[in-house]
């Protein structure tokens, strides 16, 4: 599996409209630990033309919900127009970390990871790789 990088990322602290909201600032591809509050999104521009990708979101186990993964994914061709992407999540706990994995179909290079969980989630990394089917 080849790793897919991202060009930049940003955070939207409170989404008023998850289908069209954009970050006020973008940052180089060095995502550090961050608290993703309820109603907030991580915004990424991926460095790929691939439409089928695997995504892994690592969080602290303490902040991760025990029942269902808290994330909803949105993708777009433009940075201000998104649609929800169906995602079937697999989760596992590895010591102090919780890992959430899914394969998704992208319709463009832009991706939002939206937190709909009532609690803040501490995200420690987001990684992408080529999916198993194209």
N, C-alpha and C positions, 0 to 999 in steps of 0.2 A: 504494500500500500504506500503510495506516495503522499507525503504531507503537503497540505495546501496552506499557504500563508495568507495573511491579510495585509492590505495596504495601509489602512488606518482604522481606528475605532473611536467611539464616543459614547457618552452616557446621556440618556434622557431621564432626568430625575423623577418626573411625573408625566406620564403620557396623557394628554388630553384626547388625542385621537391616534390610536396605535397604528392605524392604516396610513397616516400621512405625517406623523411627527418626525422631526429631524433634530439632531443634537446641535447645541449652540457652538460647540468646539469639537474638533477631532484631534486625535493624538497619534503619534507614531506606533508602529506595531509592537508595543511592549506593554501588554496588559498586565497590570499589577493586581494584587488582592484588592477587591472592592466589595462594599456592602451594597447589594442590589435590593432596594426597598420595594415594598408592594407598589405596583403601578409604574415601576421604573423599567427601562430597557437598556440593554447594551446594543449598540449600533456598530456593525462591522461592514467594511467593504473587502470582499475576498479577492484574492489574486488568482482567479481561475475562470476558465470558460466552461468547466464541467458543470453538468446539471445534477448529477447524482453524487452526493457527498455523505460522509460520516462525520458526525459532530460528537465531541466529548466535552462535557462541562464538568469541571472538578470544583467541588465546594468543600467547606469544612463539614465534617460529619455532625458537629454540634448544631450548625445552622440549617442543615438539610432536613426537610420533612421526612417522616418515616413512612408515610402512606404513598402518596403519588408525587411524581416529579412536578415541581412548581412552574416549569417553563412552558411558554407558548412561543412558537417560532413563526416569524413573518419574513417573507422574501420579496425582493422587488428588482425591477430593471432600472428604475430611477431611485434616487436617494430620498424621495418624498412620496412614493406610491408603493404600498405594500399589500400583500394578501397573505392570509394565514396558510401555513404549510402543515399538512397532517404529519404528525410525528408519533411513532410508537417508541416509548422510552424503555430502556433497560437500565436498571440501577444496581449498584453494588457498593458496599462499604469496605474500605481498605484502611484499617487503622483509624487515623484522625481525618481521613478524606472520604467523601462520598462522590462517586462517579456516575454521571448520567450520560448514556449513549443513545444515539438514534441515527438512522439513515433517512435522508430527506431528498426531495426533488427541488432544486432551486430553479426559479424562473429568471434570475438575474444575479449580479454580483453582490447585491446588498442583502444583509441579514439583520434581523432584530431578534434578540432573546429577551422576552418579556416575562417579568415575575408577577404572577397573579396570586401568589401565596400570601397569606396574611402577615407572615413574618419576613424580616430581612434575611437574605441568603448571602453568605460570604462566598463569593466566586473567587477561586484561586487561579484558574486557567480555563481557556477555551481553545480546543485544538480541532483541526479539520484534516480529513484525508479523503482520498478518492474512494467513492463507494464501490460496492461489489458488482453493481450492474450499471450500465450506461444507457 
